Amino acid sequence: MKNRFAAFLAIALISCAAQPACSAEKKLDRFAKCLTEKKATMYGVSWCSHCADQKELFDGSFEYVTYVDCAVPGTRKETDQCKALGIKHTPTWIFADGSRLEGTIPLDKLSQQTGCKLP
């Protein structure tokens, strides 16, 4: 009985390892982490549809991107940090060299801007 269970478990693990959904690392994790390492930051607000679109481009890996919410919690007022940075539109990406890109930016453009490689 124990041998059958061990064999079943081994087959399940091998099968899972071959499936992208079972992989611990998502396809864009390394790219998203690289953006953070390169000091790229996205500034946005929770109700911004373009910000949601930008996040969706990362296909579950956005958690590794440095993100600053420009809204004072519970309001639609802009935070002092975002005011000081002159954030006028969201999303806004600010890079280590001080350059900016506004709007939903294709991942290949973020790759070119930072040198981070896409999978």
C-alpha positions as CSV (number, residue, x, y, z in Angstrom):
1,M,0.0,0.0,0.0
2,K,2.8,2.4,0.9
3,N,4.6,1.6,-2.3
4,R,1.5,2.3,-4.4
5,F,1.1,5.7,-2.7
6,A,4.8,6.6,-3.2
7,A,4.6,5.6,-6.8
8,F,1.4,7.7,-7.3
9,L,3.0,10.7,-5.5
10,A,6.2,10.4,-7.7
11,I,4.1,10.3,-10.9
12,A,2.0,13.3,-9.8
13,L,5.1,15.3,-9.0
14,I,6.7,14.5,-12.3
15,S,3.5,15.3,-14.2
16,C,3.1,18.6,-12.3
17,A,6.7,19.7,-12.9
18,A,6.1,19.4,-16.6
19,Q,3.1,21.8,-16.4
20,P,3.6,25.6,-16.4
21,A,0.7,26.0,-13.9
22,C,2.6,23.8,-11.4
23,S,5.8,25.7,-11.7
24,A,6.7,27.8,-8.7
25,E,8.1,30.6,-10.8
26,K,5.8,32.3,-13.3
27,K,6.9,33.2,-16.8
28,L,7.5,36.9,-16.1
29,D,8.8,36.7,-12.5
30,R,12.5,37.2,-13.5
31,F,11.6,40.1,-15.7
32,A,9.5,41.8,-13.0
33,K,12.3,41.3,-10.4
34,C,14.8,42.7,-12.8
35,L,12.7,45.9,-13.2
36,T,12.9,46.3,-9.4
37,E,16.6,45.6,-9.4
38,K,17.1,48.3,-12.1
39,K,15.1,50.8,-9.9
40,A,12.1,51.0,-12.3
41,T,9.0,52.1,-10.3
42,M,5.4,52.2,-11.4
43,Y,3.2,54.9,-9.9
44,G,-0.6,54.5,-10.1
45,V,-3.9,54.5,-8.4
46,S,-6.4,51.7,-7.7
47,W,-9.2,53.0,-9.8
48,C,-7.1,53.6,-12.9
49,S,-8.1,51.3,-15.7
50,H,-4.8,51.8,-17.5
51,C,-2.9,50.8,-14.3
52,A,-5.0,47.6,-14.2
53,D,-4.1,47.0,-17.8
54,Q,-0.4,47.5,-17.1
55,K,-0.6,45.1,-14.1
56,E,-2.3,42.5,-16.3
57,L,0.5,42.5,-18.8
58,F,2.7,40.9,-16.1
59,D,0.5,37.9,-16.0
60,G,0.6,37.3,-12.2
61,S,4.2,38.6,-11.7
62,F,3.4,42.2,-10.9
63,E,3.9,41.5,-7.2
64,Y,7.6,41.7,-7.9
65,V,7.4,45.2,-9.5
66,T,8.1,48.2,-7.3
67,Y,4.7,50.0,-7.2
68,V,3.7,53.2,-5.5
69,D,0.0,53.9,-5.0
70,C,-0.5,57.7,-5.5
71,A,-3.8,57.9,-3.7
72,V,-4.2,58.8,0.0
73,P,-5.9,55.6,1.4
74,G,-9.7,56.0,1.4
75,T,-9.7,59.1,-0.8
76,R,-9.1,60.2,-4.4
77,K,-6.4,62.7,-3.2
78,E,-2.9,62.5,-4.4
79,T,-0.1,61.6,-2.0
80,D,2.6,64.2,-1.2
81,Q,5.2,61.8,-2.6
82,C,3.5,61.7,-6.0
83,K,2.8,65.5,-6.0
84,A,6.5,66.1,-5.3
85,L,7.4,63.8,-8.2
86,G,5.0,65.6,-10.5
87,I,2.9,62.6,-11.3
88,K,0.2,63.9,-13.6
89,H,-1.0,60.7,-15.3
90,T,-1.2,57.1,-14.2
91,P,0.4,54.8,-14.7
92,T,3.8,56.6,-14.8
93,W,7.0,54.7,-14.8
94,I,10.1,56.4,-13.4
95,F,13.5,54.8,-14.1
96,A,16.9,55.0,-12.3
97,D,18.1,57.7,-14.7
98,G,15.1,59.9,-13.9
99,S,13.4,59.3,-17.3
100,R,9.7,58.6,-17.4
101,L,7.1,56.9,-19.5
102,E,3.3,57.5,-19.0
103,G,0.4,55.2,-19.9
104,T,0.2,51.5,-20.4
105,I,3.7,50.6,-21.6
106,P,4.3,47.4,-23.6
107,L,6.7,45.0,-21.8
108,D,9.2,45.1,-24.7
109,K,9.5,48.9,-24.2
110,L,10.1,48.4,-20.5
111,S,12.7,45.8,-21.5
112,Q,14.4,48.3,-23.8
113,Q,14.3,51.1,-21.2
114,T,15.9,48.9,-18.4
115,G,17.9,46.2,-20.2
116,C,15.8,43.6,-18.5
117,K,15.3,40.6,-20.8
118,L,11.9,39.2,-21.5
119,P,11.5,35.4,-21.5
